[in-house]
Amino acid sequence: MQRVILIVLDSVGIGELPDAALYGDQGSNTLGNIARLFPDLRLPNLTAMGLGLIDPDNLLPTHPHPIAAYGKARERSAGKDTTTGHWEITGAVLDKPFPVFAEGFPAELIHRFEQAIGTPVIGNVAASGTAIIEALGDEHVRSRRPIVYTSADSVFQIAMHEAIYPIDKQYEICRIAREMLRGEYEVGRVICRPFEGDSGQYRRTSRRKDFSVLPPDTVLDAIERSGKEVYAVGKIVDIFAGKGISRYVKTEDNAAGMRATLEALEKVENGLIFTNLVDFDMLFGHRRDVPGYARALMEFDAYLPELTSKLREEDLLIITADHGNDPSFSGNDHTREYIPVLHFGARIRPGYNIGERASFADIAATIAEALEVPFVTPGQSYFQNIYQAD
């Protein structure tokens, strides 16, 4: 294959993993529960690819003659966060999860951080990003103290008003946090969460920036070493701290991400186009918005005919996810789930069931073999099963 287009539908899981109870996620099923609770869900293009055949117990409609190869994969790494999921998709399996701080960060760490940035902070709780700026935005504007918060994910988030802290200063403060968060405090991501507006009408801006831990060797590095290109769309460049990325474009939402992916097809001749579509997770999963999540799925589905029409004969399209975030579930955390994996292309065997893969890393091994790139990973390639020659 000349190109692989890998699209991660952030948080679109397809049913609880066998160890879901260890994470408090027994009964979670992002796609299955959306289909159950939103009867008007219509995904004709994903259905045609075989999405409904992956888990027969789901209420998703099935197709008698799917046009794609399909299946699901389980997460071998411990954890259920964005960084861990993306890294495993690209071939790196983690032995232990990134730490989480559901009760807030230790006082001694916050004290050292305040000394390093030269100002006290407020917050230091686990909270929704939109809720915390509503609750503490006025105090932040009055006191000029950054708002520190976290979530059930492994993140250290800092919210600051752009009229109080210019964006470059916000990024500088987040870099200081990233340097400090080592050892037992090494969270997966430090996230800059800039906002704007007036009291009662605060809103987050598009200048969010993630400062991730530097990843181990992944298939992205292998592709670059081989002289091919890795073109990242959305927050991929942040998740991988720029490592293994040739070119990238940031996007504000799913629609912009799909437009950027279509544009990348005109720019990349050989290699990997790697897209993350974040709205499913950020706007609807964490906010437990079933109708909004369903509509976002239908909007993505509507893009597929244009995308598939632009594929070349030697292209492989892979659509998958990085974890679950069941909007019908309790709390606002990610959920420990299988991820769907769909494969489409002129040289891909339609209707082939890859079954249940033992690791997300099988996707990385398959990409490496498809692009003929040497790469060592715990994952096992299934490329020969889905590839059909002339």
C-alpha positions as a Python dict, from the first residue, in 0.01 Angstrom:
ca = {
    (1, 'M'): (0, 0, 0),
    (2, 'Q'): (115, 356, -64),
    (3, 'R'): (-92, 528, 202),
    (4, 'V'): (-281, 443, 519),
    (5, 'I'): (-551, 681, 642),
    (6, 'L'): (-605, 612, 1011),
    (7, 'I'): (-904, 789, 1170),
    (8, 'V'): (-958, 765, 1546),
    (9, 'L'): (-1315, 838, 1652),
    (10, 'D'): (-1219, 954, 1999),
    (11, 'S'): (-1404, 744, 2262),
    (12, 'V'): (-1631, 544, 2026),
    (13, 'G'): (-1606, 213, 2211),
    (14, 'I'): (-1812, -94, 2130),
    (15, 'G'): (-1865, -283, 2455),
    (16, 'E'): (-1705, -351, 2792),
    (17, 'L'): (-1373, -536, 2811),
    (18, 'P'): (-1350, -851, 3025),
    (19, 'D'): (-1168, -651, 3296),
    (20, 'A'): (-1413, -356, 3287),
    (21, 'A'): (-1529, -428, 3643),
    (22, 'L'): (-1180, -345, 3771),
    (23, 'Y'): (-1233, 7, 3638),
    (24, 'G'): (-1594, 42, 3755),
    (25, 'D'): (-1714, 15, 3394),
    (26, 'Q'): (-1923, -301, 3395),
    (27, 'G'): (-2219, -250, 3161),
    (28, 'S'): (-2058, 22, 2952),
    (29, 'N'): (-2106, 10, 2575),
    (30, 'T'): (-2071, 343, 2397),
    (31, 'L'): (-2208, 245, 2056),
    (32, 'G'): (-2448, -17, 2185),
    (33, 'N'): (-2613, 205, 2444),
    (34, 'I'): (-2639, 500, 2205),
    (35, 'A'): (-2818, 274, 1956),
    (36, 'R'): (-3049, 152, 2234),
    (37, 'L'): (-3132, 495, 2372),
    (38, 'F'): (-3144, 690, 2045),
    (39, 'P'): (-3368, 491, 1807),
    (40, 'D'): (-3327, 751, 1531),
    (41, 'L'): (-2955, 671, 1496),
    (42, 'R'): (-2882, 622, 1125),
    (43, 'L'): (-2531, 527, 1011),
    (44, 'P'): (-2580, 390, 660),
    (45, 'N'): (-2216, 415, 551),
    (46, 'L'): (-2067, 267, 867),
    (47, 'T'): (-2337, -2, 852),
    (48, 'A'): (-2236, -82, 495),
    (49, 'M'): (-1879, -123, 617),
    (50, 'G'): (-1988, -381, 875),
    (51, 'L'): (-2007, -181, 1199),
    (52, 'G'): (-2322, -362, 1308),
    (53, 'L'): (-2162, -704, 1256),
    (54, 'I'): (-1883, -650, 1510),
    (55, 'D'): (-2103, -719, 1813),
    (56, 'P'): (-2424, -912, 1731),
    (57, 'D'): (-2570, -819, 2071),
    (58, 'N'): (-2578, -448, 1985),
    (59, 'L'): (-2888, -296, 1826),
    (60, 'L'): (-2684, -148, 1542),
    (61, 'P'): (-2824, -262, 1207),
    (62, 'T'): (-2633, -526, 1016),
    (63, 'H'): (-2552, -544, 647),
    (64, 'P'): (-2566, -872, 449),
    (65, 'H'): (-2275, -779, 222),
    (66, 'P'): (-2033, -545, 403),
    (67, 'I'): (-1789, -352, 186),
    (68, 'A'): (-1510, -342, 446),
    (69, 'A'): (-1316, -580, 669),
    (70, 'Y'): (-1428, -543, 1030),
    (71, 'G'): (-1363, -653, 1387),
    (72, 'K'): (-1267, -525, 1729),
    (73, 'A'): (-959, -498, 1951),
    (74, 'R'): (-903, -510, 2325),
    (75, 'E'): (-668, -282, 2516),
    (76, 'R'): (-369, -469, 2652),
    (77, 'S'): (-225, -169, 2839),
    (78, 'A'): (-351, -78, 3183),
    (79, 'G'): (-569, 232, 3176),
    (80, 'K'): (-834, 387, 2956),
    (81, 'D'): (-701, 731, 2872),
    (82, 'T'): (-639, 904, 2540),
    (83, 'T'): (-260, 884, 2552),
    (84, 'T'): (-247, 515, 2642),
    (85, 'G'): (-501, 424, 2374),
    (86, 'H'): (-329, 616, 2094),
    (87, 'W'): (14, 489, 2190),
    (88, 'E'): (-108, 129, 2187),
    (89, 'I'): (-275, 180, 1848),
    (90, 'T'): (69, 283, 1722),
    (91, 'G'): (241, -18, 1874),
    (92, 'A'): (349, 76, 2228),
    (93, 'V'): (194, -130, 2510),
    (94, 'L'): (228, 22, 2859),
    (95, 'D'): (285, -195, 3166),
    (96, 'K'): (130, 47, 3414),
    (97, 'P'): (-129, 323, 3379),
    (98, 'F'): (-55, 692, 3405),
    (99, 'P'): (-144, 820, 3754),
    (100, 'V'): (-476, 989, 3822),
    (101, 'F'): (-561, 1232, 4101),
    (102, 'A'): (-936, 1216, 4151),
    (103, 'E'): (-908, 1404, 4484),
    (104, 'G'): (-683, 1676, 4342),
    (105, 'F'): (-304, 1702, 4342),
    (106, 'P'): (-92, 1680, 4660),
    (107, 'A'): (-44, 2009, 4842),
    (108, 'E'): (334, 1992, 4823),
    (109, 'L'): (322, 1957, 4443),
    (110, 'I'): (83, 2251, 4410),
    (111, 'H'): (304, 2459, 4640),
    (112, 'R'): (612, 2389, 4426),
    (113, 'F'): (415, 2471, 4112),
    (114, 'E'): (298, 2803, 4259),
    (115, 'Q'): (655, 2893, 4346),
    (116, 'A'): (771, 2802, 3997),
    (117, 'I'): (511, 3021, 3819),
    (118, 'G'): (520, 3303, 4074),
    (119, 'T'): (152, 3305, 4171),
    (120, 'P'): (-94, 3104, 4380),
    (121, 'V'): (-355, 2893, 4199),
    (122, 'I'): (-719, 2813, 4268),
    (123, 'G'): (-921, 2497, 4215),
    (124, 'N'): (-714, 2180, 4244),
    (125, 'V'): (-1021, 1960, 4212),
    (126, 'A'): (-1155, 1705, 3968),
    (127, 'A'): (-1412, 1883, 3754),
    (128, 'S'): (-1563, 1935, 3412),
    (129, 'G'): (-1379, 2201, 3213),
    (130, 'T'): (-1692, 2399, 3137),
    (131, 'A'): (-1825, 2372, 3493),
    (132, 'I'): (-1505, 2489, 3655),
    (133, 'I'): (-1476, 2810, 3455),
    (134, 'E'): (-1837, 2885, 3539),
    (135, 'A'): (-1765, 2825, 3908),
    (136, 'L'): (-1421, 2988, 3936),
    (137, 'G'): (-1399, 3217, 3633),
    (138, 'D'): (-1494, 3532, 3824),
    (139, 'E'): (-1245, 3459, 4102),
    (140, 'H'): (-974, 3391, 3842),
    (141, 'V'): (-1038, 3723, 3666),
    (142, 'R'): (-1038, 3910, 3999),
    (143, 'S'): (-733, 3742, 4153),
    (144, 'R'): (-537, 3654, 3836),
    (145, 'R'): (-478, 3308, 3983),
    (146, 'P'): (-470, 3021, 3728),
    (147, 'I'): (-736, 2752, 3771),
    (148, 'V'): (-582, 2406, 3818),
    (149, 'Y'): (-805, 2102, 3785),
    (150, 'T'): (-802, 1740, 3675),
    (151, 'S'): (-1049, 1466, 3580),
    (152, 'A'): (-1075, 1091, 3599),
    (153, 'D'): (-823, 1094, 3313),
    (154, 'S'): (-449, 1133, 3376),
    (155, 'V'): (-432, 1509, 3318),
    (156, 'F'): (-315, 1830, 3485),
    (157, 'Q'): (-534, 2102, 3335),
    (158, 'I'): (-483, 2477, 3367),
    (159, 'A'): (-760, 2721, 3269),
    (160, 'M'): (-673, 3088, 3220),
    (161, 'H'): (-859, 3382, 3064),
    (162, 'E'): (-684, 3509, 2751),
    (163, 'A'): (-737, 3871, 2861),
    (164, 'I'): (-552, 3796, 3186),
    (165, 'Y'): (-281, 3565, 3052),
    (166, 'P'): (-181, 3599, 2684),
    (167, 'I'): (-170, 3263, 2512),
    (168, 'D'): (211, 3245, 2495),
    (169, 'K'): (227, 3300, 2870),
    (170, 'Q'): (-33, 3028, 2921),
    (171, 'Y'): (178, 2785, 2719),
    (172, 'E'): (486, 2881, 2921),
    (173, 'I'): (306, 2806, 3248),
    (174, 'C'): (195, 2468, 3111),
    (175, 'R'): (550, 2383, 3003),
    (176, 'I'): (666, 2453, 3360),
    (177, 'A'): (401, 2210, 3485),
    (178, 'R'): (507, 1949, 3232),
    (179, 'E'): (869, 1968, 3348),
    (180, 'M'): (764, 1933, 3712),
    (181, 'L'): (532, 1636, 3668),
    (182, 'R'): (780, 1350, 3682),
    (183, 'G'): (801, 1017, 3861),
    (184, 'E'): (491, 943, 4066),
    (185, 'Y'): (331, 1263, 3931),
    (186, 'E'): (394, 1196, 3561),
    (187, 'V'): (44, 1239, 3421),
    (188, 'G'): (-18, 1159, 3057),
    (189, 'R'): (-93, 1518, 2959),
    (190, 'V'): (-76, 1875, 3081),
    (191, 'I'): (-356, 2060, 2904),
    (192, 'C'): (-375, 2435, 2852),
    (193, 'R'): (-744, 2534, 2858),
    (194, 'P'): (-770, 2901, 2757),
    (195, 'F'): (-1107, 3075, 2782),
    (196, 'E'): (-1260, 3413, 2710),
    (197, 'G'): (-1580, 3609, 2768),
    (198, 'D'): (-1744, 3785, 3059),
    (199, 'S'): (-1899, 3673, 3385),
    (200, 'G'): (-2176, 3420, 3322),
    (201, 'Q'): (-2070, 3382, 2958),
    (202, 'Y'): (-1723, 3229, 2974),
    (203, 'R'): (-1635, 2998, 2685),
    (204, 'R'): (-1326, 2796, 2602),
    (205, 'T'): (-1129, 2902, 2296),
    (206, 'S'): (-974, 2693, 2019),
    (207, 'R'): (-619, 2758, 2142),
    (208, 'R'): (-611, 2454, 2367),
    (209, 'K'): (-273, 2283, 2371),
    (210, 'D'): (-174, 1943, 2512),
    (211, 'F'): (174, 1881, 2653),
    (212, 'S'): (219, 1504, 2650),
    (213, 'V'): (485, 1276, 2787),
    (214, 'L'): (733, 1185, 2514),
    (215, 'P'): (618, 849, 2374),
    (216, 'P'): (836, 541, 2321),
    (217, 'D'): (921, 421, 1971),
    (218, 'T'): (602, 381, 1765),
    (219, 'V'): (507, 295, 1411),
    (220, 'L'): (509, 671, 1344),
    (221, 'D'): (885, 677, 1404),
    (222, 'A'): (929, 369, 1187),
    (223, 'I'): (738, 528, 899),
    (224, 'E'): (948, 844, 921),
    (225, 'R'): (1271, 643, 936),
    (226, 'S'): (1170, 469, 616),
    (227, 'G'): (1149, 802, 433),
    (228, 'K'): (769, 812, 423),
    (229, 'E'): (550, 1086, 569),
    (230, 'V'): (333, 1101, 881),
    (231, 'Y'): (71, 1373, 844),
    (232, 'A'): (-119, 1441, 1168),
    (233, 'V'): (-466, 1595, 1189),
    (234, 'G'): (-621, 1729, 1510),
    (235, 'K'): (-463, 1664, 1849),
    (236, 'I'): (-240, 1378, 1725),
    (237, 'V'): (69, 1603, 1728),
    (238, 'D'): (7, 1682, 2096),
    (239, 'I'): (-63, 1323, 2200),
    (240, 'F'): (275, 1221, 2056),
    (241, 'A'): (457, 1541, 2161),
    (242, 'G'): (550, 1591, 1795),
    (243, 'K'): (755, 1269, 1790),
    (244, 'G'): (730, 1079, 1461),
    (245, 'I'): (525, 1357, 1298),
    (246, 'S'): (637, 1501, 962),
    (247, 'R'): (364, 1762, 920),
    (248, 'Y'): (52, 1846, 1114),
    (249, 'V'): (-258, 2062, 1120),
    (250, 'K'): (-461, 2150, 1430),
    (251, 'T'): (-840, 2147, 1402),
    (252, 'E'): (-1123, 2291, 1611),
    (253, 'D'): (-1388, 2022, 1571),
    (254, 'N'): (-1487, 1706, 1386),
    (255, 'A'): (-1597, 1891, 1073),
    (256, 'A'): (-1263, 2072, 1049),
    (257, 'G'): (-1086, 1742, 1112),
    (258, 'M'): (-1264, 1575, 822),
    (259, 'R'): (-1197, 1868, 592),
    (260, 'A'): (-829, 1857, 687),
    (261, 'T'): (-820, 1482, 623),
    (262, 'L'): (-969, 1530, 276),
    (263, 'E'): (-712, 1802, 206),
    (264, 'A'): (-432, 1573, 327),
    (265, 'L'): (-525, 1324, 56),
    (266, 'E'): (-413, 1588, -194),
    (267, 'K'): (-82, 1650, -13),
    (268, 'V'): (53, 1314, 100),
    (269, 'E'): (191, 1074, -161),
    (270, 'N'): (337, 802, 58),
    (271, 'G'): (287, 724, 424),
    (272, 'L'): (31, 773, 699),
    (273, 'I'): (-247, 1028, 743),
    (274, 'F'): (-342, 1009, 1112),
    (275, 'T'): (-657, 1189, 1230),
    (276, 'N'): (-822, 1229, 1570),
    (277, 'L'): (-1183, 1346, 1584),
    (278, 'V'): (-1225, 1476, 1938),
    (279, 'D'): (-1586, 1598, 1956),
    (280, 'F'): (-1731, 1256, 2043),
    (281, 'D'): (-1529, 1248, 2364),
    (282, 'M'): (-1491, 1614, 2458),
    (283, 'L'): (-1836, 1748, 2378),
    (284, 'F'): (-2064, 1450, 2427),
    (285, 'G'): (-1904, 1159, 2612),
    (286, 'H'): (-1775, 1350, 2913),
    (287, 'R'): (-2093, 1557, 2923),
    (288, 'R'): (-2311, 1245, 2907),
    (289, 'D'): (-2504, 1376, 2607),
    (290, 'V'): (-2654, 1077, 2424),
    (291, 'P'): (-2844, 1275, 2154),
    (292, 'G'): (-2543, 1496, 2086),
    (293, 'Y'): (-2313, 1193, 2057),
    (294, 'A'): (-2559, 1024, 1820),
    (295, 'R'): (-2581, 1331, 1598),
    (296, 'A'): (-2202, 1358, 1587),
    (297, 'L'): (-2182, 996, 1471),
    (298, 'M'): (-2434, 1065, 1196),
    (299, 'E'): (-2241, 1373, 1087),
    (300, 'F'): (-1922, 1168, 1058),
    (301, 'D'): (-2107, 897, 868),
    (302, 'A'): (-2222, 1158, 615),
    (303, 'Y'): (-1859, 1245, 535),
    (304, 'L'): (-1765, 890, 441),
    (305, 'P'): (-1885, 885, 77),
    (306, 'E'): (-1669, 1187, -9),
    (307, 'L'): (-1372, 1040, 175),
    (308, 'T'): (-1393, 696, 17),
    (309, 'S'): (-1445, 845, -330),
    (310, 'K'): (-1106, 1018, -303),
    (311, 'L'): (-910, 707, -208),
    (312, 'R'): (-656, 568, -453),
    (313, 'E'): (-623, 202, -543),
    (314, 'E'): (-324, 158, -311),
    (315, 'D'): (-488, 328, -9),
    (316, 'L'): (-603, 163, 313),
    (317, 'L'): (-860, 344, 528),
    (318, 'I'): (-879, 233, 893),
    (319, 'I'): (-1152, 369, 1122),
    (320, 'T'): (-1116, 291, 1492),
    (321, 'A'): (-1127, 444, 1844),
    (322, 'D'): (-895, 481, 2144),
    (323, 'H'): (-1124, 390, 2438),
    (324, 'G'): (-1489, 423, 2530),
    (325, 'N'): (-1685, 708, 2687),
    (326, 'D'): (-2039, 578, 2721),
    (327, 'P'): (-2266, 885, 2741),
    (328, 'S'): (-2534, 678, 2915),
    (329, 'F'): (-2298, 574, 3194),
    (330, 'S'): (-2258, 718, 3543),
    (331, 'G'): (-1995, 982, 3616),
    (332, 'N'): (-1802, 1155, 3338),
    (333, 'D'): (-1501, 929, 3296),
    (334, 'H'): (-1382, 725, 2999),
    (335, 'T'): (-1503, 364, 2992),
    (336, 'R'): (-1290, 52, 2950),
    (337, 'E'): (-1415, -93, 2620),
    (338, 'Y'): (-1328, -277, 2303),
    (339, 'I'): (-1267, -54, 2003),
    (340, 'P'): (-1421, -116, 1658),
    (341, 'V'): (-1182, -154, 1365),
    (342, 'L'): (-1301, -106, 1006),
    (343, 'H'): (-1077, -140, 697),
    (344, 'F'): (-1171, -17, 352),
    (345, 'G'): (-992, 7, 19),
    (346, 'A'): (-982, -123, -336),
    (347, 'R'): (-736, -395, -229),
    (348, 'I'): (-905, -480, 100),
    (349, 'R'): (-1114, -798, 121),
    (350, 'P'): (-1477, -693, 179),
    (351, 'G'): (-1671, -875, 447),
    (352, 'Y'): (-1366, -1029, 616),
    (353, 'N'): (-1404, -1057, 993),
    (354, 'I'): (-1071, -1004, 1171),
    (355, 'G'): (-1240, -1118, 1492),
    (356, 'E'): (-1128, -1004, 1834),
    (357, 'R'): (-769, -881, 1834),
    (358, 'A'): (-564, -924, 2151),
    (359, 'S'): (-421, -572, 2143),
    (360, 'F'): (-473, -232, 1984),
    (361, 'A'): (-108, -279, 1877),
    (362, 'D'): (-225, -524, 1610),
    (363, 'I'): (-333, -214, 1418),
    (364, 'A'): (24, -78, 1426),
    (365, 'A'): (167, -411, 1309),
    (366, 'T'): (-84, -418, 1024),
    (367, 'I'): (1, -60, 919),
    (368, 'A'): (373, -141, 923),
    (369, 'E'): (323, -444, 701),
    (370, 'A'): (89, -256, 468),
    (371, 'L'): (347, 20, 416),
    (372, 'E'): (639, -230, 415),
    (373, 'V'): (804, -57, 709),
    (374, 'P'): (1026, -251, 956),
    (375, 'F'): (881, -217, 1306),
    (376, 'V'): (899, -429, 1620),
    (377, 'T'): (583, -432, 1832),
    (378, 'P'): (399, -676, 2061),
    (379, 'G'): (109, -652, 1814),
    (380, 'Q'): (41, -911, 1546),
    (381, 'S'): (-35, -805, 1189),
    (382, 'Y'): (-345, -931, 1014),
    (383, 'F'): (-266, -751, 688),
    (384, 'Q'): (-235, -1070, 481),
    (385, 'N'): (-585, -1167, 592),
    (386, 'I'): (-750, -848, 465),
    (387, 'Y'): (-530, -779, 160),
    (388, 'Q'): (-632, -903, -180),
    (389, 'A'): (-384, -882, -468),
    (390, 'D'): (-479, -841, -833),
}
